[in-house]
């Protein structure tokens, strides 16, 4: 695991721009669900795609701005991973619900969801031991693949009309993300067990 020491965190700065971007990502979750529930056809697909891509961009942007402007805060550190897991979980559930993710691809979705729950549990446990798990480069690649796959699948049939076969490519990327999910999840679990045994 990456043991690089982070910059000291500041107290809660609820209206800093990085935190506002994180709030926006959380608000994108019900908006995404409503798009796929209330809208129909290509409008639903492209609206959901646009929301998800915007959320994925803010995922990178809020962290970049927080570091560049030295606005890293405990509040942001708490909300950022929550926002990520909410938007990914909502997208996966809606895609399974409308059968965009079906057949074997459902197992990839289950793997990704289970890993997110595992890592959340490990972070909570290790926080009580004052141990922080840092994000690895491999985990960042996993997140990138996952976001691209979900964006493609959210566009779904609408994108298929423009680029035939793109949904198959999205499912392949989802499986690649699931494989990296297993790998990085094991790394996190191993680190968690090691710290638990040391205590």
C-alpha positions in Angstrom: 0.0 0.0 0.0 1.1 3.6 -0.6 2.6 4.9 2.6 3.2 8.5 1.4 2.3 10.9 4.2 -0.6 13.1 3.2 -0.8 16.9 3.9 -2.4 17.8 7.2 -6.1 18.1 6.9 -7.9 21.2 7.8 -11.2 21.5 9.7 -14.6 21.5 8.0 -14.8 24.1 5.2 -18.3 23.2 3.9 -18.5 25.8 1.2 -15.0 25.4 -0.4 -15.3 24.6 -4.1 -13.9 21.1 -3.8 -16.6 20.3 -1.2 -19.3 21.9 -3.3 -18.2 19.6 -6.2 -18.5 16.6 -3.9 -22.1 17.7 -2.9 -22.9 18.0 -6.6 -21.8 14.4 -7.1 -24.0 13.2 -4.3 -27.0 15.1 -5.7 -26.3 13.5 -9.1 -27.3 10.1 -7.6 -31.1 10.8 -7.3 -30.9 12.8 -10.6 -29.4 9.7 -12.3 -32.1 7.4 -10.9 -34.9 9.9 -12.0 -33.5 10.1 -15.5 -33.6 6.4 -16.0 -37.0 6.0 -14.2 -39.0 8.9 -15.6 -37.5 9.6 -19.0 -37.7 7.2 -21.9 -35.7 6.3 -25.0 -32.5 8.1 -26.1 -33.3 11.2 -23.9 -33.1 9.0 -20.8 -29.9 7.4 -21.9 -28.1 10.6 -22.9 -29.3 12.5 -19.8 -28.0 9.7 -17.5 -24.7 9.5 -19.5 -24.2 13.3 -19.2 -24.9 13.3 -15.4 -22.6 10.4 -14.8 -19.7 11.8 -16.9 -20.1 15.2 -15.1 -19.9 13.3 -11.8 -16.8 11.4 -12.9 -15.1 14.6 -13.9 -15.8 16.2 -10.5 -14.4 13.1 -8.8 -11.0 14.0 -10.3 -11.5 17.8 -10.2 -12.4 18.1 -6.5 -9.4 16.2 -5.4 -7.1 18.1 -7.8 -8.4 21.5 -6.6 -8.3 20.5 -2.9 -4.6 19.7 -3.3 -3.7 22.6 -5.6 -5.4 25.2 -3.4 -4.5 23.4 -0.1 -8.2 23.1 0.8 -8.0 19.4 1.8 -10.4 18.9 4.8 -11.7 16.2 7.0 -15.2 16.8 5.7 -14.0 16.4 2.1 -12.0 13.2 3.0 -15.2 11.8 4.6 -17.6 12.7 1.8 -15.5 12.0 -1.3 -15.4 8.2 -1.1 -19.1 8.1 0.0 -20.0 10.1 -3.1 -18.0 7.8 -5.3 -19.7 4.7 -4.0 -23.2 6.1 -4.2 -22.9 7.1 -7.8 -21.3 3.8 -8.8 -23.8 1.7 -6.8 -26.8 3.6 -8.2 -25.5 3.3 -11.8 -25.0 -0.5 -11.4 -28.4 -1.1 -9.8 -30.2 0.9 -12.5 -28.3 -0.8 -15.3 -29.2 -4.3 -13.8 -32.8 -3.2 -13.3 -33.2 -2.3 -17.0 -31.3 -5.3 -18.2 -28.5 -3.4 -19.8 -26.3 -5.4 -17.5 -27.5 -9.0 -17.7 -26.3 -12.5 -17.9 -22.7 -13.0 -16.9 -22.1 -9.3 -16.6 -24.3 -9.3 -13.5 -21.5 -11.1 -11.7 -19.1 -8.3 -12.6 -21.5 -5.8 -11.1 -21.8 -8.0 -7.9 -18.0 -8.2 -7.6 -17.7 -4.4 -7.9 -20.5 -3.7 -5.3 -19.1 -6.3 -2.8 -15.6 -4.8 -3.1 -17.0 -1.3 -2.3 -18.7 -2.6 0.8 -15.6 -4.5 1.8 -13.3 -1.5 1.5 -15.8 0.7 3.3 -15.9 -1.7 6.2 -12.1 -1.9 6.3 -11.8 1.8 6.3 -14.2 2.1 9.2 -12.4 -0.6 11.2 -8.9 0.8 10.5 -10.0 4.3 11.3 -10.7 3.1 14.9 -7.0 2.0 14.9 -5.8 5.3 13.6 -4.6 3.6 10.4 -5.2 5.1 7.0 -5.4 3.0 3.8 -4.0 5.1 0.9 -5.3 4.7 -2.7 -2.8 2.8 -4.9 -2.1 3.5 -8.6 -3.8 0.2 -9.5 -6.9 1.2 -7.6 -7.0 4.5 -9.6 -6.8 2.5 -12.9 -9.7 0.3 -11.6 -11.7 3.4 -10.9 -11.0 4.8 -14.4 -12.0 1.6 -16.1 -15.1 1.3 -14.0 -16.2 4.9 -14.7 -15.7 4.5 -18.5 -17.5 1.2 -18.6 -20.5 2.5 -16.7 -20.7 5.7 -18.8 -20.7 3.6 -22.0 -23.4 1.3 -20.6 -25.5 4.2 -19.4 -25.5 5.5 -23.0 -26.5 2.0 -23.9 -28.8 1.5 -26.9 -28.6 5.3 -27.7 -24.8 5.0 -28.2 -25.3 1.7 -30.1 -27.1 3.5 -32.8 -23.9 5.6 -33.4 -21.2 3.1 -32.7 -22.5 -0.5 -33.2 -21.0 -2.9 -30.7 -20.2 -0.3 -28.1 -22.3 -2.0 -25.5 -20.2 -5.2 -25.9 -17.1 -3.0 -25.4 -18.7 -1.6 -22.2 -19.3 -5.0 -20.8 -15.7 -6.0 -21.5 -14.5 -2.9 -19.7 -16.8 -3.7 -16.8 -15.3 -7.2 -16.5 -11.8 -5.7 -16.7 -12.7 -3.3 -13.9 -14.2 -6.3 -11.9 -10.9 -8.2 -12.2 -8.9 -5.2 -11.0 -11.5 -4.8 -8.2 -10.7 -8.3 -7.0 -7.0 -7.6 -7.1 -7.1 -4.3 -5.3 -9.8 -5.5 -2.9 -7.4 -8.4 -1.9 -4.6 -5.8 -1.3 -6.9 -3.8 1.0 -8.1 -6.9 2.8 -4.5 -8.1 3.3 -3.4 -4.7 4.7 -6.4 -4.6 7.0 -5.8 -8.1 8.3 -2.1 -7.3 8.9 -2.9 -4.2 10.9 -5.6 -6.1 12.9 -3.1 -8.9 13.7 -0.5 -6.4 14.8 -2.9 -4.9 17.3 
